[in-house]
Amino acid sequence: MTEINYAQLLQLAMPEVIVVATALIVMAIDLLALRKFPTHLRFSVAATLASLGCAGAILRIVLAPAQANILDGTLIANPVTHLVQVALLVLTIFTLLITVDSTFTEHVGEFVLLILVATAGMMFLVGSQDLLVIFISLELLSLSLYILAAFSKRSAQSWEAALKYFLFGGMSAAFLLFGFSLLYGLSNSTSLTHLAAAIHGPSLNPLLAIAIVTTAIGLGFKIAAAPFHFWAPDVYQGAPAPSAAFIASGSKVASFFIFFQVMALGFGGADGTASFPHIVRGWIPVLALMATLSMLLGNLVAIRQSSLRRLLAYSAIAHAGYMLLAIIAHTQQSLAALLYYVVTYALATLGAFAVIAVVEQQKGSDQLSNFDGLSRQAPVLSFSLAIFILSLAGIPPLAGFFGKFYLFVTVLASTPKPADLVWLVVLAIAMSAVSLYYYLRVLKRVYVTPLAAESREFHSPILSQILLLVLAGAVVLLGCAPQLLLKWVLAAVSASGL
């Protein structure tokens, strides 16, 4: 029986094994054969090989059995985990392609290795319903991201950002581990399903209340929700562009999915309500407070930013507030809305950072003044950036508009009394209107503000232009025909029984 279980375990973990094996192969080739070659060539070879490895992992996921459960949720496979893992691998491939024209480091193999190890951590994270595996996977992901944030050795900002990220991350891990230890004590199990059965009762245990708060703090840090967002602006600004793009896209998809799993599945017997002013204690009021603070702080502080990276960081805090509404609703429809929203948000954010990478390489920084008149110098980059920014703002017919619309509708439909959560949805809509102001400021710089007289010639790499057009096309297509993604998400969620 043990031998069969280990064979099943290896089979279930094969996509992650492929990704880690690819990481080791890429680093070995870079160290042994390409060390003396130009950085551009090394990044091209490493990104190509790593992308092929990710494609192989995707193929393995597609061909793997649709349903599997080993050791009571330690590792699971179902249609929705497969869908999320494929999305993570696709985002990783786009991130790797962004690195091709990078020059921020000579340690190419190590950088790509960390990207792939972080991806493996995210895949394990979304493929488990066990507290111990969830924590270990989160730490594998986090440790990789800390190093990626510090990878630009020539930048003091990168070091400072990574140090803050590491210190706050260590604190959040301590809170999360403390919460998980209390949950283990309450349920005598690390399985989320066993936990839900053990805590179900008419009243909220004081230890359970502490576990809810500490778990929300630990996971709130991962999604950069207020008031646990302190690391995000500095990391978004200081980390190398590919690292920041990866932190802002793929890690958000994995973190939001596992946040939903822990709250909806693990804390299923301690929901509470956020119906103002008749609030009932549970995890829903805690997340409602986090969502409110995130939407207010993220949108209002973003108005004053002069750096596009920091603007996107505070925008990410606001979007975390919107996406928390789907977790608060915790229905199959709201999970589908969350997955659609976070995937399309990740695509738009990844594209925006790809534009920032090119502009920084040509002009030296991401200050909004460096985007003045960009449409005259780089029409493809400007057009793509406009698509990404308008999608983040929620303008039809782009993917961001349908994502917000579908999320708000599912949240209102999730409760017996829609008025229970209507105040949160109204706040989200109001803050979305505020966000339109600072998003349009960026486009004003690009299309209205004249080009500076002393501007130098601007060179846009062909690969970057192709990559941006693909990402922009995906954002437009998923906005005009959302069923292309949504039908797969709805089918996967329904088949998985979440």
C-alpha positions in Angstrom: 0.0 0.0 0.0 2.8 2.4 0.9 4.6 1.7 -2.4 1.4 2.4 -4.3 0.9 5.6 -2.4 4.4 6.8 -3.2 3.9 6.0 -6.9 0.7 8.0 -6.9 2.4 10.8 -5.0 5.1 11.0 -7.7 2.6 10.9 -10.5 0.5 13.6 -8.9 3.6 15.8 -8.3 5.0 15.2 -11.8 4.3 18.7 -13.2 6.2 20.3 -10.3 9.0 17.7 -10.8 9.2 18.8 -14.4 9.5 22.5 -13.4 12.2 21.9 -10.8 14.2 19.6 -13.2 14.0 22.3 -15.8 15.3 24.8 -13.3 18.3 22.7 -12.5 19.0 22.0 -16.2 18.8 25.7 -17.1 21.2 26.6 -14.3 23.6 23.9 -15.2 23.7 24.9 -18.9 24.2 28.5 -18.1 27.0 27.8 -15.6 28.8 25.2 -17.6 28.4 26.4 -21.2 27.2 30.0 -21.5 29.0 31.8 -18.7 31.3 33.7 -21.1 28.6 34.6 -23.6 26.7 38.0 -23.7 24.0 38.4 -21.2 21.3 38.9 -23.8 22.1 35.5 -25.4 22.2 33.8 -22.0 18.8 35.2 -21.1 17.4 34.2 -24.4 18.6 30.6 -24.1 17.5 30.3 -20.4 14.1 31.8 -21.0 13.5 29.5 -24.0 14.5 26.4 -22.2 12.5 27.3 -19.1 9.5 28.1 -21.2 9.7 24.7 -22.9 9.9 23.1 -19.4 6.7 25.0 -18.3 5.0 23.9 -21.6 5.9 20.3 -20.7 4.4 20.7 -17.3 1.2 22.1 -18.8 1.0 19.1 -21.1 1.5 16.8 -18.2 -1.3 18.6 -16.3 -3.7 18.3 -19.3 -3.0 14.6 -19.6 -3.1 13.8 -15.9 -6.2 12.3 -14.2 -8.9 14.9 -13.4 -9.5 13.7 -9.8 -7.0 12.5 -7.2 -6.5 12.9 -3.5 -3.5 11.6 -1.6 -3.2 11.4 2.2 -6.4 13.2 3.0 -5.8 16.4 1.0 -2.0 16.5 1.3 -1.9 16.7 -2.4 -5.0 16.9 -4.5 -5.8 17.2 -8.2 -9.1 18.3 -9.6 -10.2 20.4 -12.6 -10.0 23.7 -10.7 -6.5 23.1 -9.3 -5.4 22.0 -12.8 -6.8 25.2 -14.3 -5.1 27.4 -11.7 -1.8 25.6 -12.2 -2.0 26.0 -16.0 -2.7 29.7 -15.5 0.4 30.0 -13.2 2.6 28.3 -15.8 1.4 30.5 -18.6 2.1 33.6 -16.5 5.5 32.2 -15.7 6.2 31.8 -19.4 5.3 35.5 -20.1 7.5 36.6 -17.2 10.4 34.6 -18.6 9.9 36.2 -22.0 10.1 39.7 -20.4 13.6 38.9 -19.1 15.1 38.3 -22.6 16.2 41.9 -23.1 17.2 42.4 -19.4 20.6 43.5 -18.3 20.2 43.9 -14.5 22.2 40.8 -13.6 24.9 38.5 -14.9 23.6 35.6 -12.8 21.1 34.5 -15.4 20.9 30.8 -14.5 20.3 31.5 -10.8 17.6 34.1 -11.7 15.6 31.7 -13.9 16.1 28.9 -11.4 14.4 31.1 -8.7 11.5 31.9 -11.0 10.9 28.2 -11.7 11.3 27.2 -8.0 8.8 29.9 -7.0 6.5 28.5 -9.7 6.8 25.0 -8.3 6.0 26.4 -4.8 2.8 28.1 -6.2 1.8 24.8 -7.9 2.2 22.9 -4.7 0.3 25.6 -2.8 -2.8 25.5 -5.0 -2.7 21.7 -5.1 -3.1 21.0 -1.4 -5.7 21.2 1.3 -3.3 20.5 4.2 -2.1 23.3 6.5 1.4 21.9 6.7 1.9 21.7 3.0 0.3 25.1 2.5 2.7 26.7 4.9 5.8 25.0 3.5 4.7 25.9 -0.1 4.1 29.5 0.9 7.6 29.7 2.5 9.2 28.1 -0.6 7.4 30.8 -2.7 8.2 33.6 -0.3 11.9 32.8 0.0 12.3 32.7 -3.7 10.5 36.1 -4.1 12.7 37.7 -1.4 15.8 36.8 -3.4 14.3 37.8 -6.7 13.4 41.2 -5.3 17.1 41.8 -4.3 18.5 40.5 -7.6 19.6 43.8 -9.0 22.9 44.1 -7.1 23.7 47.5 -8.6 20.5 49.0 -7.2 20.3 50.1 -3.5 16.5 50.3 -3.9 16.4 46.7 -4.8 18.3 45.7 -1.6 16.1 48.0 0.5 12.9 46.5 -1.0 14.1 43.0 -0.5 15.0 43.6 3.2 11.6 45.1 3.9 9.9 42.3 2.1 11.9 39.7 4.1 11.3 41.4 7.5 7.6 41.8 7.0 7.4 38.4 5.4 9.0 36.8 8.4 6.5 38.5 10.7 3.6 37.4 8.6 4.9 33.8 8.5 5.0 33.9 12.3 1.4 35.0 12.5 0.3 32.4 10.0 2.2 29.6 11.7 0.7 30.6 15.1 -2.8 30.6 13.6 -2.2 27.2 12.0 -0.9 25.7 15.3 -4.1 26.8 17.0 -6.2 25.3 14.3 -4.3 22.0 14.6 -4.9 22.1 18.4 -8.6 22.7 17.8 -9.1 19.9 15.2 -6.2 17.5 15.9 -5.7 17.5 12.1 -3.9 19.5 9.4 -6.6 18.8 6.8 -8.9 21.7 5.9 -12.0 19.4 5.7 -11.4 17.9 9.1 -10.8 21.4 10.5 -14.2 22.6 9.2 -15.9 19.7 10.8 -14.1 20.2 14.2 -14.8 24.0 14.5 -18.5 23.9 13.5 -20.6 25.0 16.4 -23.2 27.5 17.7 -20.6 29.8 19.2 -17.1 31.1 18.3 -14.3 29.6 20.4 -11.9 32.3 21.7 -8.9 30.3 20.4 -10.6 30.0 17.0 -11.2 33.8 16.9 -7.5 34.3 17.5 -6.7 31.7 14.8 -9.0 33.5 12.3 -7.3 36.9 12.9 -3.7 35.6 12.8 -4.4 33.5 9.7 -6.0 36.5 8.0 -2.9 38.6 8.9 -0.5 36.0 7.4 -2.5 35.5 4.2 -3.4 39.2 4.0 0.4 40.0 3.7 0.7 37.6 0.7 -2.0 39.4 -1.2 -0.9 42.9 -0.1 -4.2 43.8 1.5 -4.3 46.8 3.9 -3.2 47.1 6.6 -0.6 44.5 5.7 0.5 46.2 2.5 3.7 48.0 3.8 6.0 45.9 1.6 4.2 46.3 -1.7 5.1 49.9 -2.8 8.8 49.5 -2.0 9.1 46.0 -3.6 7.1 47.1 -6.7 9.5 50.0 -7.1 12.8 48.5 -6.1 12.7 45.0 -7.5 13.9 44.3 -11.1 11.0 44.7 -13.6 10.7 40.9 -14.3 10.7 40.1 -10.5 8.1 42.8 -9.8 6.0 41.5 -12.7 6.1 38.0 -11.3 5.3 39.1 -7.7 2.4 41.2 -9.0 0.9 38.5 -11.2 1.6 34.8 -10.6 2.0 35.0 -6.8 -1.3 36.9 -6.6 -3.2 34.2 -8.4 -1.9 31.4 -6.1 -2.3 33.5 -3.0 -5.9 34.5 -3.6 -6.9 30.9 -4.5 -5.4 29.5 -1.3 -6.9 32.3 0.7 -10.3 31.3 -0.7 -9.6 27.6 0.1 -8.5 28.3 3.7 -11.4 30.6 4.5 -14.3 28.9 2.7 -13.2 25.3 3.3 -11.2 25.4 6.5 -13.3 28.0 8.4 -16.6 26.9 6.9 -18.2 26.6 10.3 -17.2 30.1 11.6 -18.4 32.4 8.8 -20.2 35.2 10.7 -21.8 38.1 8.7 -20.7 41.5 7.6 -24.3 42.9 7.4 -23.8 46.5 8.7 -24.6 47.3 11.5 -25.8 43.8 12.6 -22.3 42.1 12.4 -21.9 38.5 13.7 -18.4 37.4 14.8 -16.5 35.2 12.3 -14.0 35.4 9.5 -16.3 37.4 7.2 -16.2 40.6 9.3 -12.4 40.4 9.4 -12.1 40.2 5.6 -14.8 42.9 5.2 -12.6 45.2 7.3 -9.5 44.3 5.3 -11.4 44.9 2.0 -12.7 48.3 3.1 -9.3 49.5 4.2 -7.6 48.1 1.0 -10.1 49.9 -1.3 -9.9 53.2 0.5 -6.1 53.3 1.1 -5.1 51.8 -2.2 -7.1 54.2 -4.4 -6.7 57.4 -2.4 -2.9 57.1 -1.9 -2.4 56.1 -5.6 -3.6 59.5 -6.6 -0.5 61.2 -5.3 2.1 58.8 -6.9 4.6 60.1 -9.4 6.1 56.7 -10.1 4.2 54.2 -12.3 5.5 51.3 -10.3 4.3 52.7 -7.0 1.0 53.7 -8.6 0.6 50.0 -9.7 1.5 48.9 -6.2 -1.3 51.0 -4.6 -3.6 50.0 -7.4 -2.8 46.3 -6.5 -3.8 47.0 -2.9 -7.2 48.4 -4.1 -7.7 45.4 -6.4 -7.0 43.1 -3.4 -9.9 44.8 -1.7 -12.2 44.1 -4.7 -11.1 40.4 -4.8 -11.6 39.9 -1.1 -15.3 40.5 -1.8 -15.4 37.2 -3.7 -13.8 35.4 -0.8 -16.4 36.9 1.6 -19.2 35.6 -0.7 -17.6 32.1 -0.7 -19.8 30.4 -3.3 -19.0 28.5 -6.5 -20.0 31.5 -8.6 -17.8 33.9 -6.5 -14.8 31.5 -6.8 -15.3 31.5 -10.6 -15.5 35.3 -10.5 -12.4 35.5 -8.4 -10.4 33.3 -10.7 -11.5 35.2 -13.8 -10.7 38.5 -12.1 -7.3 37.6 -10.8 -6.1 35.9 -14.0 -7.2 38.9 -16.2 -5.7 41.3 -13.6 -2.4 39.4 -13.7 -2.3 39.6 -17.5 -2.8 43.4 -17.5 -0.3 43.9 -14.7 2.3 41.7 -16.4 1.9 43.7 -19.5 2.2 47.1 -17.7 5.5 45.9 -16.1 6.7 44.7 -19.5 6.2 48.3 -20.8 7.9 49.7 -17.7 10.9 47.4 -18.3 11.4 48.9 -21.8 10.9 52.5 -20.7 13.4 52.1 -17.8 16.0 50.6 -20.1 15.7 53.5 -22.5 15.1 56.4 -20.1 16.4 55.2 -16.7 13.4 55.3 -14.5 9.7 54.7 -14.2 8.7 58.3 -13.2 5.6 59.4 -15.0 7.5 62.3 -16.6 9.4 59.7 -18.6 6.1 58.6 -20.2 5.5 62.1 -21.6 4.8 61.9 -25.3 5.6 58.1 -25.4 3.0 57.6 -28.1 5.2 59.6 -30.6 8.2 57.4 -29.8 6.8 54.0 -29.3 3.2 53.6 -30.6 3.0 49.9 -30.0 4.1 50.2 -26.4 1.8 53.1 -25.8 -1.2 51.3 -27.4 -0.5 48.2 -25.3 -0.1 50.3 -22.1 -3.4 52.0 -22.8 -5.1 48.6 -23.1 -3.6 47.4 -19.8 -4.4 50.6 -17.9 -8.0 50.9 -19.1 -8.5 47.2 -18.2 -7.2 47.8 -14.7 -9.6 50.8 -14.5 -12.5 48.6 -15.5 -13.4 50.3 -18.9 -15.5 48.2 -21.3 -15.1 46.2 -23.4 -11.9 45.1 -21.8 -11.4 42.1 -19.4 -11.2 44.3 -16.3 -14.7 45.6 -16.9 -16.3 42.2 -17.1 -14.2 40.9 -14.2 -15.5 43.7 -11.9 -19.1 43.5 -13.2 -19.2 39.7 -12.8 -17.6 39.8 -9.3 -20.0 42.5 -8.0 -23.0 40.6 -9.4 -22.0 37.3 -7.8 -21.3 38.9 -4.5 -24.8 40.5 -4.4 -26.4 37.2 -5.4 -24.4 35.1 -2.8 -26.5 36.0 0.3 -30.2 35.4 1.1 -30.4 39.2 1.6 -28.4 41.1 -1.0 -28.5 44.1 1.3 -26.0 42.2 3.6 -23.1 43.0 1.3 -24.5 45.9 -0.7 -22.5 48.4 1.3 -19.2 46.7 0.3 -20.2 46.6 -3.4 -21.3 50.3 -3.3 -17.9 51.2 -1.8 -16.1 49.1 -4.4 -17.9 50.9 -7.3 -17.2 54.3 -5.8 -13.6 53.5 -5.4 -13.4 52.2 -8.9 -14.6 55.6 -10.1 -11.8 57.2 -8.0 -9.3 54.9 -9.6 -10.3 56.1 -13.1 -8.7 59.5 -12.2 -5.1 58.2 -11.6 -5.2 55.7 -14.4 -6.2 58.4 -16.9 -3.3 60.6 -15.6 -1.0 57.9 -17.0 -2.7 57.9 -20.4 -2.6 61.7 -20.4 1.1 61.6 -20.0 1.4 59.1 -22.9 -0.9 60.7 -25.4 -1.5 64.3 -24.5 1.6 65.7 -22.9 4.1 66.8 -25.6 7.4 65.0 -26.0 10.4 66.8 -24.3 12.6 68.6 -26.8 15.8 66.9 -25.5 14.4 63.4 -25.8 16.7 60.8 -27.3 15.9 58.2 -29.8 13.7 55.4 -28.3 14.3 51.8 -29.2 11.6 49.1 -28.6 12.8 45.5 -28.9 10.8 43.5 -31.4 10.2 40.6 -28.9 8.9 43.1 -26.3 6.5 44.5 -28.9 5.2 41.1 -29.9 4.8 40.0 -26.3 2.9 43.2 -25.5 0.6 42.8 -28.5 -0.2 39.2 -27.4 -1.0 40.3 -23.8 -3.0 43.2 -25.0 -4.9 41.0 -27.5 -5.7 38.5 -24.6 -7.0 41.3 -22.5 -9.3 42.6 -25.3 -10.4 39.1 -26.3 -11.3 38.1 -22.8 -13.2 41.3 -22.4 -15.2 41.0 -25.6 -15.7 37.2 -25.3 -15.4 36.4 -21.5 -17.0 33.0 -22.0 -13.7 31.8 -23.6 -12.2 31.7 -20.1 -15.3 31.7 -17.9 -16.8 28.6 -19.3 -13.7 26.6 -18.4 -13.6 28.2 -14.9 -17.3 27.5 -14.2 -17.0 23.9 -15.5 -13.8 23.3 -13.4 -15.3 24.8 -10.2 -18.5 22.8 -10.6 -16.7 19.5 -11.3 -14.4 20.0 -8.3 -17.4 20.6 -5.9 -15.8 23.6 -4.2 
